[in-house]
Amino acid sequence: MRNKRYMPSIGLAFSEALDMKKLSEKAAKGWHLKRFRFAGYGLEKGEPEEVIFSIDYRKLRKDDEEEYFELCAYGGWTHVCSGADMHIFKAAPETTPIYSDAESSIDKLARLAKPINLAASIALAITMVLWVFMTFTSGTIQHIAEQGFTYSLIFTVPAMMTSSGVYYHMWKNLRLKSKHI
């Protein structure tokens, strides 16, 4: 029996809660999160454990990590793994959420949105430039632009969808916040 397993991510910008729930279900079956993997998570076999997971998006300097993880530990959250300014924590099921109100959730999503928007903007700009070359040139340049445009769409469309997903979740939290005011 294999002791390691890969679990694909549904997409944190679209369904962060569902990913965290799936990680909890896997932990209850003895599959524990160990690391981020490409578009998913690396799990290892161990003893079953009842835990919940939460993710935070925060750029940390190396010398700030220990203090940040200790602060989360005071709230009952144990650091599991980090990657690309994303940090996953686990805790007992009754633990107070890291982000318990709409305002802090919006702040978390705003931190997530910055690198996603940068990547999406660059991809969109490249795609638009390639479209202009494809439309207003001919011959070899047009052929190269057509190929580049096709390949750039493969990255641009998901990047724009991810950016839209983040803003959708921010909008949902803003609505929640306005209902509680």
N, C-alpha and C positions, 0 to 999 in steps of 0.2 A: 504494500500500500504506500502511495506517495505521501510524503509529509509536507509538501508545499503545493499551493494551488494559486491560480490567478482568478480574480473576480473583476470582470469589466465594470467600469463606471457608467452609469446612465448619463452622466453629465452633471457636474456640480452646479453649473449655472442654471440648469433646468430643474433638477430634482435632487438637490443636496440632501433633503430630509429622507428621501427614499434610499439613497446610497448609505446614509448613516443607519437607517433601519435594517438594511440588508447586512451591514457589518455586524450589527447586534445579533441578528438571527444566526449568522455564521459563527459568532463567538459562543452562542448557546449550544451549538453543535460541535464545539471544540476547534473551530478554525479561527485563529487569531490574526488580526492585522499586524503586519510587521513593517511594511514599507509601501510607498507609492510605487506604482509601476506605470508603464506607458498606457494611458487611458484606462487605468484601473488600479487595483490593489494587489499586493503580494500577501498571501495568507500562509500560516504554518499551523500544523496540527498540534493540539495540546489538550488540556483538560477543559471541559465545557465551563463557561462562565457567563453569568447574567450581568451584562453591562450595556450602557448606552454610549453612543459616540457623538461627538460634536467637532466641527471644524472651524478654524479661525484663519482669516487671511490677514497676515501681518508681516511686513518686512522688518526683520530684526538684524541688528548687528550681532556678530558672534558673541561679544561681551554682554549683550542684553538678554540672550536666550535663557540663561540660568535663572535670572530674576523673573522673567516672564513666566517660565514654566513653574517656578515656585509660587508665584501669585495665583496661577490656575490651580495648583495643588492645594492651596488654602481653601479653595472653593470645592474641593473634592474631585478635581479633574486631574487625571494622570496623563502626561504626554506619551503618545504612542509613536508617532513618526512625523517627520516634516519633509517637505519638498516644494521647491519653487514658491516660497513665501506662504505655503499652506501648512497648517499644523493641526493634526488630528489628536483629540484627547478622548479618554474613556473614563466612565464613572459608574457608580452604582445607580440602578434605575431611579431612585428617588431623589437624586442629586439635583439641586437647582441648576437650570440651564445656564450656560455661559452667557448667552444672549437671551434675556428674559423679557425684554420690552422691544417695541417697534423701533424706537430711536437707535438703540445699540445695534439692532439688526440692519438698519439702513446704513449705519456707519460701517459695519462689516462688509456689506455689499458694495459700498462706495470704494473701499480699498480693493475689492476684487475687480471692480469695473475698470480701474486705471490701466493695468497692463492689457486687459482684454480689448479695451477701446483703442489703445495704441496699436496693437497688432491688427485689429479690424480696420482701422483707418489707413494704415500703411498698405494692407492688402487691397483695400478698395481703391486707393490712389494708383497703385501699380496696375490694377485691372482696368481702370479708366484710361490710363496712359496707353496701355496695350490696345484698348478698344479704339482710341483715336488713331493709332498707327495702323490698325487693321482696317479701319474705315477709309482713311484718307491717303493711303499709300498703295503701291502695287508691286508685283514681282516678289522678289526674295524677302524684302522687308515685311510685306503684307503677310506672307506665309509664316515667317517667324513670329510676327505679332499674333496671328491666329492661333498658333500652337501655344504661345505664352499666355494668351487670353484664356484659352481652354483650361490650361493647368492652373492659372491663377484663380479661376472660379472654384476649383476644387478646395482651395483654402479660404477664399473670400466668403463664400456662402455660409459655411459653418461658423466662421469667425463673426459674421454679422448676426447670425442666429443666436450665438452665445451671448453677444453683447445685448441683443434684444431681450434674451432670457433674464439677464441680470437686471436690466431696467424694469422688466415686468415684475420681478420680485421686489424691487425697491418700491414700485408703484403700489403693490399689494400691502407692503408694510406702511406706506404713507396713509393709505386708506384705513388701515387698522389703527394707526396712531390718531387720525382725525376722528374716528368713532369714539375713542376713549377720552377725548378732550372735553 
